[in-house]
Amino acid sequence: NLFNVTNTFFINFFIGPAGLAVYNLGGRLIKIVEIPLLSFAASGMPSLASYYNQNKKEDMMYVMKKMVVMLTIVIAGIAVLSIIFANPVILLLGGEKYLHTEAPNLFRIFMKMAMLYPADRFFGLTIDVIHMPKINFYKILVMLLINLVANYVGVSVFHSIYGIAFAGMFPMLFAIVFTYIPLNN
C-alpha cells in the first residue's frame, strides 16, 4: 500500500490526475497475478515451516525454489498473453479513450515485472519462516526509500508515467537480492 500511495503522490504532483487514471487502468489487471500468488503463498507457508521446524532446510529450500520457478513460468505465460492482447484488454476495461494512451504499454510493463513477484514473495515468506522477520521489516523500509528515489528519478528522466512504471522494478530487485543473501546462508 505504501508503494501505491507514493506512486499516486508522484503521479498527481508531477503528471496530473489524467496520468493517474491511465496508470491505474494499466495496473489494475496485475490482480490476475496477485490473487493466485497469494493463494500459493498461503498454501506453501505451512510446508515451508514444517520442513524448517523438522530441521530439513534442504527440503524447505527445494520447496521454495520449486514454488518460485513454477509460479514464474505460469506468470511468464500470462505475461506473454498480456503483452500480445494488451490493447483489446485495455479497450474492454477502459474503453476507446484509453486505447491510445500509455495504458496498454503500462500494462505490458507491469506484466513483465510481475515475473519477479514469485521470487520476491516466497523469499520474504521463507525469511519469516526461518524466524528472521526483522529482515523483512528492514527490506520494506529500504524498498520504500528506493521507490521514492526511483520515482523521482524516473519522472525527472522520462517526464512521463513510464518513469513511475520503470521505477517499480528497482525496489523489487533490491528485495530479491536482499532476502536471497540470508536464505543462501
C-alpha positions in Angstrom: 0.0 0.0 0.0 2.8 2.4 0.8 4.2 1.9 -2.7 0.8 2.7 -4.3 0.5 5.8 -2.1 3.9 7.1 -3.1 3.3 6.3 -6.8 -0.1 8.1 -6.6 1.6 11.2 -5.0 4.3 11.4 -7.6 1.9 10.9 -10.5 -0.6 13.5 -9.1 2.1 16.0 -8.3 4.3 15.7 -11.4 2.0 14.4 -14.1 -1.6 15.1 -13.0 -4.8 13.3 -12.4 -5.2 12.2 -16.0 -1.9 10.4 -15.8 -3.1 8.7 -12.6 -6.2 7.4 -14.3 -4.1 5.9 -17.1 -1.6 4.4 -14.6 -4.4 2.9 -12.5 -6.0 1.3 -15.6 -2.7 -0.1 -16.8 -2.0 -1.5 -13.3 -5.5 -2.8 -12.5 -5.0 -6.1 -14.2 -2.0 -7.0 -12.2 -4.5 -8.5 -9.8 -4.7 -11.6 -12.1 -1.2 -12.3 -10.9 -1.5 -11.3 -7.3 -4.6 -13.4 -6.4 -3.1 -16.8 -7.4 0.2 -15.7 -5.9 -1.4 -15.1 -2.5 -3.1 -18.5 -2.7 0.1 -20.3 -3.4 1.9 -18.4 -0.7 -0.9 -19.3 1.8 -0.7 -22.9 0.9 3.1 -23.0 0.7 3.9 -21.5 4.0 2.8 -24.5 6.2 5.1 -26.9 4.2 8.0 -24.5 4.4 7.5 -24.0 8.1 7.1 -27.8 8.6 10.4 -28.5 6.9 12.2 -25.8 8.7 10.9 -26.9 12.1 11.9 -30.5 11.4 15.4 -29.2 10.6 15.0 -30.2 6.9 16.4 -27.0 5.5 17.4 -28.5 2.1 13.8 -29.7 1.7 12.5 -26.3 2.7 14.7 -24.6 0.1 13.7 -27.1 -2.5 10.0 -26.4 -2.0 10.6 -22.7 -2.0 12.6 -22.9 -5.3 10.0 -25.2 -6.8 7.2 -22.8 -6.0 9.2 -19.8 -7.3 10.1 -21.5 -10.6 6.6 -23.0 -11.1 4.8 -19.6 -10.5 7.3 -17.7 -12.6 6.7 -20.0 -15.5 2.9 -19.6 -15.1 3.2 -15.8 -14.8 5.5 -15.7 -17.8 2.8 -17.4 -19.8 0.2 -14.9 -18.6 2.7 -12.1 -19.3 3.2 -13.2 -22.9 -0.6 -13.4 -23.5 -1.0 -10.0 -21.8 1.7 -8.4 -23.9 0.0 -9.7 -27.1 -3.6 -8.9 -26.1 -2.9 -5.7 -24.1 -4.9 -3.4 -26.5 -8.1 -5.5 -26.5 -8.0 -5.9 -22.7 -7.5 -2.1 -22.2 -10.3 -1.4 -24.7 -12.6 -3.8 -22.8 -11.8 -2.3 -19.4 -11.3 1.4 -20.1 -12.9 2.0 -23.4 -11.7 3.7 -26.6 -10.4 6.8 -24.8 -7.7 4.8 -23.0 -6.6 2.7 -26.0 -4.4 5.4 -27.5 -2.8 6.4 -24.1 0.1 4.8 -22.2 -2.3 2.3 -20.5 -1.6 -0.7 -22.8 2.1 -0.2 -22.6 1.9 0.3 -18.8 0.0 -3.0 -18.6 2.8 -4.7 -20.6 5.5 -3.2 -18.3 3.6 -4.3 -15.2 3.1 -7.9 -16.5 6.8 -8.2 -17.3 7.7 -7.0 -13.8 5.2 -9.5 -12.4 7.6 -12.3 -13.3 9.7 -11.1 -10.3 6.7 -11.4 -7.9 7.1 -15.1 -7.0 10.8 -14.7 -6.0 10.0 -11.6 -4.0 7.0 -13.1 -2.3 8.5 -16.5 -1.5 11.9 -15.2 -0.4 10.1 -12.9 2.0 7.8 -15.7 3.2 10.7 -18.0 3.8 12.6 -15.3 5.7 9.6 -15.2 8.0 9.5 -19.0 8.3 13.1 -19.1 9.4 12.3 -16.6 12.2 14.0 -13.5 10.7 11.1 -11.1 10.4 13.3 -8.1 11.1 15.0 -8.7 7.7 11.6 -8.3 6.0 10.9 -5.2 8.0 14.1 -3.5 7.1 13.7 -4.7 3.5 10.3 -2.9 3.3 11.7 0.3 4.7 14.6 0.3 2.2 12.3 -0.7 -0.6 10.1 2.3 0.2 13.1 4.6 0.1 14.3 3.1 -3.2 10.8 3.6 -4.6 10.7 7.2 -3.6 14.1 7.9 -5.1 13.4 5.8 -8.2 10.0 7.6 -8.7 11.7 11.0 -8.6 14.5 10.0 -10.9 12.0 8.2 -13.2 9.7 11.2 -13.5 12.7 13.5 -13.9 14.3 11.4 -16.7 11.2 10.2 -18.6 8.9 13.2 -17.9 6.0 10.7 -18.2 4.1 8.0 -16.5 6.7 5.4 -17.8 9.2 6.7 -15.3 7.0 5.6 -12.4 6.3 2.3 -14.0 10.0 1.5 -14.6 10.8 2.8 -11.1 8.8 -0.1 -9.6 11.4 -2.6 -10.8 14.2 -1.3 -8.6 12.7 -1.9 -5.1 11.7 -5.4 -6.2 15.1 -6.3 -7.5 16.6 -5.0 -4.2 14.2 -7.1 -2.2 15.1 -10.3 -4.1 18.8 -9.7 -3.6 18.5 -8.6 0.0 16.5 -11.7 1.0 18.5 -14.1 -1.1 21.7 -13.5 0.9 20.3 -14.7 4.3 18.4 -17.5 2.6 21.6 -18.6 0.8 23.4 -18.7 4.2 
